[in-house]
Amino acid sequence: MSSAHQSGEVIWHPRVDALDATRMGRFAVRQGFSNYRDLHEWSVRDLPGFWHAVVTDLGVKWRDRPMAVLPDEQRTMPGANWFPGSTLNYAEHALARAEVAPHETAVISRSQTRPATRLTWRQLHDDVARVAAHLRLRGVQPGDRVAAYAPNIAETLIAFLAAASIGAVWSSCAPEFGERGVFDRLVQIRPKVLLTIDGYRYGDRSIDRRAVADNIASTLPDLQHVIAIPYLGVGEDGWSPLTTGAAPPLPFASVAFDHPLYVLFSSGTTGIPKPIVHGHGGILVEHLKALSLHHDLGPGERFFWFTTTGWMMWNYLVSGLVTGSSIVLFDGDPGHGGLDQLWKAVDDTEATVFGVGAPFIAACAKQEIDLPQHERLRQVGSTGAPLTETSAQWLHDRMGASVQINSISGGTDVCTAFVGANPLSEVRAGEISGAMLGCAVEAFADDGRICAPGELGELVITEPMPSMPVGFWADDLQRSRYRAAYYSRFPGVWAHGDWITFFDDGSCEITGRSDATLNRGGVRLGTADFYDVVESLPEIDDSLVVHVQEGDRLLLFVKLHSGSALDEGLRRRITSRLRSDLSPRHAPDEIVAAPALPRTLSGKKLEVPVKRILNGESAAVVTNLGSVTDPEGLDWFERWRST
């Protein structure tokens, strides 16, 4: 069991004038609070009061005003009915700054495929208006689906906002997804329009995607129109005709609060990806809260998160626009030319808030790269995996005390974070500062008891959030699939599937997926601690630990650094470090060198699929191979199991 508080060093302190100088501080004072803990307690105790303050303070533009925030009789999970009677439009909020600052920069695009570009707010608004007009001419109406097989470029953003302005439903897949992975997603929602590219560059490689895009388009039922972007410069140009000529007026459809905005898909590592439907209103108010208050974004800021269009962080990044911030889009290999190149892009674009996956930060720390001096950068965000104490301390040492390290954790399921940092609370290395505003996060024991500080438990949400899914696409009337995914463990309580430990000051630590539990001698062990220790060794590039039922064995697989060998000396050092830094229970029964450790396309370790393979199932059954970076790597585990 962990202690009631960890000993991680405090690596960031709030400004002494944070109550005056930050958006959250001013919001807190207007509600009568002077510290984060009291503000958060109110935000989950008085949901109607808190969310009314959010939509009022942050300027939600209603078309039809709501009759209430959350009626008492409808404060249920699932099924909470937020802001009944209201109508609005997400795209109207995303483009609002075009009216007051038309010549300011709205979008900065960096790419390894073509030169850098910028769009002003007026240019973005007018391109959205042109594309929306063409979509309406093609018969796109509210509720129709518009999908993209395209990277993180301005055209994808423009098409999304155009679809949203009409009330059409958006979904996107990144071009690194294989044909089967894209089909398995999009066939579930049957789009009317598909946006595609001819190809892209990733590092030194040019990757032609025309044949894959053609095959996907030819097999999707109900598809009526394909819009081709000549991104690599080898395909037809179906985009330019959409964005030429005078910009027409841009009407915004008035849609209900829960009208579908987009469909996000789960990673698909354990079956067909789940089609998770998010609504205009829920996403708008949640992202306004998270980005304005927790990240302190607003006009004059530049928001840059490295992501692909197949990860929910793309949707999170795009919502920087609703705060009036400029956003930075990046497409390419973040390690091409050296791991410092992405940090140079942060500097060149004058980003004020930058985010990236925790594995990338860990790789930078391991190589001890030099970071440019970032004059405007004030926050570095991290997600996709737990940010270890080692990585956080390295970032702090390189960035200095003025840059806040903001490790967040949430999911595609809610398209936001449950836990993260805030401008009013200190940050400790290896910890997350606490639950986000409006998020009633607890750690539950197996019997539904709230865990004591320092006790590992299941991450649950005990009160509804506006951005909880509208449902799953094409679910039955009882929403059976949706209920089974989150509410079967603890009725009426959202069980997220992560292990979390809260400490006595409200901070917390995420220690891995609960369905990848390691159990030694009746004690549950999180996987994140293993990776922090093992991957700190210079000989180890990556690692994966699983518990196998047969023989009750704990197996540690490692991908070695080039030139290293897994000899008995290295095995002893790994085991010794795990014993001394963690506990004797963490010592593996076997350490095995693997040629590759596949991950999801968003960078998450495939602990559960590998565990199922080693417990006797086949790679083809336990995962959707189109969702995996290196599908052949899973075959290796099958062969190893048979030896």
N, C-alpha and C positions, 0 to 999 in steps of 0.2 A: 504493500500500500504506500502511496506517495505521502509525503508530509503535508501538513495543512497549508504550508506555503513553500514554494521553491526558493532556491537561493540565487536565482539568476540576477546578474547585475542590472541595476536600473540604467538603461541606455538612452532614455529620453524623458525629460521633464516638461510639463506644460509651461507655456509662457506665463509670466507673473501677471500679465494683463489679459489672460485668455478669455475672461468673462466679457471683456470689452472688444477684444481684437479678433475673435473668431465667430463664425456664424452660429455654432452650437452654443458658445458662451452667451451671446446676445439672446438667442432663443430661450436658453435656460432662465436668464434673468427676467425676460418677459413673462415666463410662466411662474415666477416666484421661487426659483431654485438657484443655489450657489455652488453646487457640486454635482458630479456625474451620478453618483450612487442614488441620491435622492431623485434626480431627474429620471433615471432609468426605472426606479421603483414605481414612480407615478405613471410612466409611459406604458407599463404592463398591467397596472392596477386599474387605471381609468382609460381604457382603450378609446372610448368615444371622445373624451376630453383631449387626449394626446393627439389623435389623428385629425381632429377638428383644428387643433392648433397648427399641425403640420400643413394642412391644405390651405389654411388661412395665411399663415406666416410666409409660406413659400410660393404663394400666388397661383394656385390651380385655377384655370379658367374654365368654369362650368358653362356648358351650353344650356342645360337645364339643371337647376340647383337640386341637391339631394333633399329628400324628406327627413333624413336622419343620417347619422354616421354609421352606427351599428346597433340596430334595435336589440334590446335585451333578449327577446325570444328567438333571435336569429344569431346569437353569439355562440355558435356551435362549430365543432370540427368533426368531419367536414361539413360544409354547407353554410358557413358564415355569409351573410348578405350585406356587403359593404356599400354604403352610400346609395341606398335604394332610391330609384326615381331619377338619378342623375344621368346626364350625358356629357361627353367631352370628346377630345381627340388627341392622342399622343403626339402625332406629327405637328399639330398646331403649336404645342409647347416646344417641341424640338426646334422649330423654325422661328420662334417668337422674336429672337434678337435681330432678325433681318429687318424688322420694322424700326428699331431704335439705333442700330449700329451696322448699317448695310455694308460699309466698306471695311469693317474689321475682319480679321482672319477667323474663319469658322473651322476649316479642316486643313490639316497639313498631312500630305501623303508621302511616305518614304517607301521605296520599292527596290528590289534587286533586279527587276524586270524592265523598268523604265525610269526616266528622270523624275526627280521630286516635283510635286505640284502643290498648289495651294488654292483654296476656294474661299472667297469672302462669303459673308452671310447672304448677301444679295445673290451671288452666283449660285450658292447652294439652293436657296429658295427657288430661283428661276429654273434651275435644272430639274428640281423635284416637280415643279409645275408642268414643265414640258413632258416629262416621263409619265406623270399622272394622267395628263391629257391623252397620251398615246395608249395607256392601259385602258382608259375608259372607252376609247375608240375600238379597242380589241374586245370590248364587252365585259371587262372586269367590273364586278359589282361587289358591294359589301358581302363578306362571307366567302368569296372566292379565294382560292389559294394562289399565291405567287411565290415561287421558290427560286433559289439561286444555287448554282454549283460554281462558286466564284470565291476569290480570295478577299482579303481585307483591303479593299481599294475603294476609291470614291464612288465608282459606279454601283457597287453593291449597296453602299450607304444610301445613295440617291434612290435606287429602286425600292429599298425597304421603306423609306419615308414616303415615297409616292404611293406604294401599296397601302401604307397605314393611313394616309390622307383620305383614301377612298373608303376605308373600312375593310379592305381585303386582308387576308391572313397570310403572314410571311413565314418562311422557313428557309434556312440556309445550310449548306454543307460545304466544307472546305475542299479545295481541289486535290488535296493529298488523300482524301477518302477514295477507296477503291470503288469500282462500279457496283459491286454487290452491296457495299455499305451505304451508298447513296440510294440505290433502289429500295433497300429494306426500309429506309426512312421515308422517302417521298411517296412510295406507293401507298402508304397508309393514309396520306392526306390528299392525294390525287389533285395535284396543282393544275390550274388552267394555263399558267404562264411559267416558263422556265428560263432563267437567265444563266448563260454558260460562258466559259472562256475557251480559247483555242489552246492555251497552255500557259506556263509560267516558268520562271527560273528559280532554282533553289540552290544557292551557292554557285558552283561552276556548271551546274547541269541545267539544260533546257528540257522541260518535260511537256511533251505534246499531249493534250487532253481531248483532242477533237474526236477521236474514235470512241473514247469512253463517254463523252457528252452525247454523241449521236446515239450510242446504244441505250443510254439511259432515257433519252427523249423518245426513242422508238418503242420502248416497253412500258412507259407510264400511261395508264388509262386516263382518259379525259383531258390529256394535254392538248391544247389547241395552238399555242404560240411558243416559239423559241426565239429568244433575243440573244444573239451571239456578240460577245465582246472580243475584239482582236487584240488581246492583252499581250500575247507573245509576238504578234505581228505576222502570223502565218495563216490566219483564218479570215472568214468573211466578217464584214463590219455591219452588224445589225443595230449597233448602239448610236453611232453618230447621227443617223436620221432622226433619232428620238430627241436629241439635245441641240438641234439647230433651229434657227428662226426665232421670232419674237416670243417671249414667255407669255403664255395665257394666264388668266386669273387662276388662283389655286384655291378652290373650295375645300373645306374640311368637313367630312361627313360627321354628323353628330351621332355618336354611338353610345350604347349603354356602358356603364362602368366595367362590367364583366364581358363586354364584347371581345372576342379573340383578337389579340394583337399579333402574336406569333406562336408557333409551335416549336418548342425545343425538344431535343431528343436525348434520352439518357445515353450513357456511353455504349450500351449494347454489348458489354463484355460477358454477360451471362444469359444472352438471348436476344430476341428481336428488340431493338431500341424502343423504349416507351415514348409515345408522343404526348408531351406535356404541354397543355394549352395555358397560355398566360394572357390576361386581359389588359386592355388599354389603361383602365383606371388603376388596377393593382400595381402594375409595373411603374406607372407614372409616379404615384405617391410614394411607393417604396424607394425608387431610385432618387427622387427628390430628397427624401430623408437621408438616405445613405450617402449620397454624393455631396449634397449641400452641407449637411451637419457633420458627418463623420470624416469625410475627406476635405471639407471646407472649400468646396469648389463653387465658383461663381464667375461672373464676367471678369475678364483679364487673366484668368487662369488657363493653363494648358494641361490637358489630361491625356496621358499616354500609357496604355496598357498593352504589352505584347500579347497578342492573341490571334487565333484564326477565327474564321466565320463559323466553324463547327463547335465552338466552345462558348458557353454562356457569358464568358468575360467579354466577348464581342458586343453582346447586347448591353452589358454593363457599361462598356466604354462609350458606345454610341449615346447612351443617356447622359453623358457629359454635356451634350447639347441642351438638354432641358434645363440645366443650371445656368446657361449662358456662357459656359466655358468653351474654348476651342478644344478640339480633339486631334490627336495624332494617330494616323493609321500607318501601320508598318506591315509590309508583306515580304517575306523572305526567310532565309536561314539566320537565326539570331547569332550563331557562332561563326558565320562565314567571315574570313579575314581575321579571326580572333574574337574571343569573348568580350573584348573591350569595345567592339564595334557598336553594339546595341547601346552601351553607355555613352558612346560618342554621339549617337543619334539623339539621346536624351538631352545632351548638352546643345547640339546644333539646333534642335527644335525649341529650346528654352522651355522644356517641360517643367511644370511646377509639382505635379504629382505623377509618379511613374510606378507601374506595376508589372510584375513578371512572375512566372512560376517559380516556386521554391527550389526545384531541382537545378534551374539555371543559376540561381544565386549560390547554391552549394558548389556547383562546378566552378564558378568564378572564385569562390573562397579557396577551393582546393588548389587552383592554379595560382592563387595570390596575385591576380591581375592588378595592374595599376588603374585606378579610376580617374577620369578627368575631374577637375574641380567644377562642380555644378553650382553656378552662382544663384540660380533661381529655384533649384530643386529643394523642396521642403518636406516631401514625404515619399518613401519607397514602400509600395504595397507588395505583398506576397500571398500567393494562394496556390491551389492545385495539390498541395501536400503540406504537412507541418513544416514550418520554418524552424530549424534546429537552433539551439543555443549557440552552437559554433558559428553557423551562418549569420545569425543576427549580430553576434559580437563582431564578426569580421566586417559586416556592413557598417556598423557603428564606428569601428576604428578607422575605416576608409572615408566615411562620409562626414563624421563629426557630430557633435551633440545637437546641432540645430536641425538635423534631418530626422524626422520621425520614421521609425520602422513599424509598418502597419501590416502585421500578419492577419489575414482574414480567412474565415472558413464558413462555407454555406453550401450552395449547390444549384445545379440546373433546375431542381425541383421548385425552388422559390426564386431563382434568378437573382440572388442577392446573398449577402452574408448574414449568418446568425450572430457571429462573434467577431470582434475586431477591435481596433484602437479607436480613440476619440481625442479631440483636442484638449480635454479637461483631465485626463488620467495619465499617469506615468506608464512607461513601457519597460518591461524587464526582458532581457534576452532569454529566449526559449519559451516565453509565455505570450498569450493573447490577453489584451487588457480587460476584456469582459464581453458580456452580451451587448448587442447593438440595441439602440432605442426601439421600443415597440416589439422586441423579441423576448418572449418569456421562456428562456432557455434553462433547463435543469438537467442534472445527471440523475438518472433513475437506476436503482438496483433491479434485479430480476423480478422482485415481488412488487414493483411499482413504488417503492419507498424512495424519497429524495435522499440522495447520497450526502454524507457529511463532507465538509471540506477535506480535501486530500484523498477522497475515495473515488476510484474509477467507476464510471457508470455509463449507461446508454444516453446519448444526446437526444433529448426530447424537447418539444415545444408544447407548452400547456395552454396557450391562448392563441386564437387565430391571428394571422397576418394578412394584410391586403393582397400580397403577392403570392400567397399560396395558390396552387393551380386552380383555374376554372374547372379543370378535370383532365382526363385523357381523351384524345381524339377518338371518336367512334366507340366510346365505352357504352355500356348498357345504361338503362334509366336509373338503376340503383348505384351506378358508378362503382361497380364491383372491383374492377382492376385498380382504380384509384384508392379505394378503401383498403384493399389488400396490400398495396404498396407501402402505406404509411400508418395505418390505424389498426392492423391486426394484432400487433404486439401489446399495445396498451389502448383499449377502446377509448375514443374521444381525445386521445393524445397523439401528436405526431411523433413517431419514432424515426429518426433520420438515418441511423445505421453507422454512426461514428461513436468511438469511445471518447469520453471527455472527463476531465477532472477539474473541478472548481477549487479554488483556494480561498483562504479566509478573507481576502480583500476583494473578492469578486472576479479576479483574473482566472484564466483557465489554460488548459493544455489539451490539444487534440492528439490522440496517440494511435490513430489508425481506424480502419473499418471494423465495426463490431462483428461483421460476418466473416472476418479473417482472424478471429480470436485465436490467440495462443494460450494454451492452458497447461500449466506445469504444476503438478501437485495440488490441483484445485485452485491455483492462483491465476487470474487472467492477466496476460501481459500484452501491452500495446506494441505494435510493430515499429512505431516511429523512433522509440528509444534505441532499438537495435541499429537502425540505419544511421542514426547520428554517430554512434560509436564506430561501427564497422567502416563507414564511408569516410571517416576522418583519417584512416590509414592511407598512406600515399600509394600503396599497391592496389587499392580497391577503387574502381570507378563507379560501381553500382552494386546493389545487393538486394536480395529478396528472401524473406524468412517465412516459412509455413510450418504448420503443425499437421502431421500425418497420423491418421487414426491407427493404422496398422503398426503395431509395435510402440505406439505412443511416442513417436519420434519428432524432434524439432530439427528441421533441416534448414541450413543457411546456404543459399546459392550466391556466388560472387562473380562479378565480371571484373577481370583483372586489368590493371593498367598495362599498356603496351610494354613488353619487356619483363614483366613480373611473372613469377611462378608460384603456384600454391604448393609450397613444400611444407614439411612438418614444422619448420620454424615459424612460417607465417600462420599456420593453423594454431600453433600454441599462442602466438601473440594475439590473434583474434579472440580466442577463448579467454585468455588472461584479461584482456581489456574488458570484455563483456562481464566477466565475473567481478572485477574490481570496480568498474564504473557503474554497473547496474546491480546484478546479484548472481549467485550461483545458479539460480533457476534459468537465467538467460544464456547459459552455456549450451550451444547446440550439440545435438548428438552426432551430426555429420556436417562437414563443410565441403561444398562441391563447387568447382569452377565451371561456369556455364559460358558458352561463346557469346550469348546475348541474353538480355532480360527484357522481353517485350513490355511495352506500356500501351495504355490507351493513347489515342491521337491527341488528347489533352495533357498527356504526360504522367498519368497515374499508374502506379505499379499494379500489375495484374495478380494480386495476391490470391483472390478467390478462385479465378480460373485455374491457376497453377495448383492450388490446393486440391481442387476437384480432380484435375488430371492425375495427381500423385495418389489420390484416393481411388483411382481405377477408371475414371471416365475418359472419353476421348476428347482431343482438342477441338474437333469439329462440333461437338455437342455442347461443350461448356462455354463457348464464346462465339460471338459474331466476328469472324476473322476480318471483316471489313472495318472493324473499329480498332484494330491493333496495328502498331507501328511495324512490327516484324513478325508476321504470322508464322514464318518458318521456325522462329525461335520457340514457339509453343510445341511444335513437333519434336524438338529436341527433348523436352521434358517427358513426352510420351516414350521416346526411345530410351531415355535414361531410366524411367520407371521399369522398363522391361528387362534391363540388364541385371 
